Amino acid sequence: MLKEFVDRIVALAAPYREEIGGLPYSDREITLIDAPRAEPLVFSRLRGFVDFVKNAAEGIDLARAVVHVAGPGEVRLLGTMDRLRRDREVYARAVHAVVHSRLGEFKDAETFVIEASTQVIDSPERARLLELVGNMRSEEGVEVEDDGVSQQVAVRAGVKLAKREHIANPFSLAVRRTFPEAEQPIAPVILRVRRGGQSGAQVALFECDGGAWEIDAVENIRAWLERALAETKLPILA
């Protein structure tokens, strides 16, 4: 009982603070009482984000703000550094759901052609890819010869050899995986084929640029924002 009474008195006492070597120390943890902050507005398009910034809504001082391109799927409008918290208030965010599942996953040829037709920007390289994969859709068998770099795909109808295709990797494709307002980055991808699926073949695309497309996407977003926000003279960091 006495120990609990003493502990209670100690708990009610003010924290002891001392400066050692020019640094402040305390005998207990002290919690900073934060000033209230509004939740940032979240936009799914860069256009909505830009409209918010141009209207200088909520009394935001744009002269002290900065736009930060945090990645291929996020842009933030930030305030100045808080002296006590040592962070920046986030006024608004533009968030795009970057899709990675389209790459690196084997699909039957029919599904692959549909997804590639809608998720890859039209180009001669996309046409070459779709023509190659499209020839596999309605045949009864596929044989694959692989040397680790390129593949030979033999499409068979019954027991008769119908056509032999050489897959010249990589393909330079612009996959839709950042904000639609910005230019989609072109990146090399490798097409791989294996036996399986209803058409006799399954195909997949794999990244082969080490993630460099993300750097290009950030630069494309920054370039678009610089044009859209030119009149505000806001610094845009990427």
Stockholm file with secondary structure:
# STOCKHOLM 1.0

chainA/1-238         MLKEFVDRIVALAAPYREEIGGLPYSDREITLIDAPRAEPLVFSRLRGFVDFVKNAAEGIDLARAVVHVAGPGEVRLLGTMDRLRRDREVYARAVHAVVHSRLGEFKDAETFVIEASTQVIDSPERARLLELVGNMRSEEGVEVEDDGVSQQVAVRAGVKLAKREHIANPFSLAVRRTFPEAEQPIAPVILRVRRGGQSGAQVALFECDGGAWEIDAVENIRAWLERALAETKLPILA
#=GR chainA/1-238 SS CHHHHHHHHHHHSCCCEEEETTEEEESSCCCCCCCCCCCCEEESSHHHHHHHHHHTGGGCCGGGCEEEEEETTEEEEEEEECTTTCSEEEEEEEECCCCCTTSSCCEEHHHHHHHHHHHBCCCHHHHHHHHHHHTTSSCSEEEEEECSSCEEEEEEETTEEEEEEEECCCEEEEBCCSCTTSCCCEEEEEEEEEECSTTSEEEEEEECSTTHHHHHHHHHHHHHHHHHTGGGTCCEEC
#=GC SS_cons         CHHHHHHHHHHHSCCCEEEETTEEEESSCCCCCCCCCCCCEEESSHHHHHHHHHHTGGGCCGGGCEEEEEETTEEEEEEEECTTTCSEEEEEEEECCCCCTTSSCCEEHHHHHHHHHHHBCCCHHHHHHHHHHHTTSSCSEEEEEECSSCEEEEEEETTEEEEEEEECCCEEEEBCCSCTTSCCCEEEEEEEEEECSTTSEEEEEEECSTTHHHHHHHHHHHHHHHHHTGGGTCCEEC
//
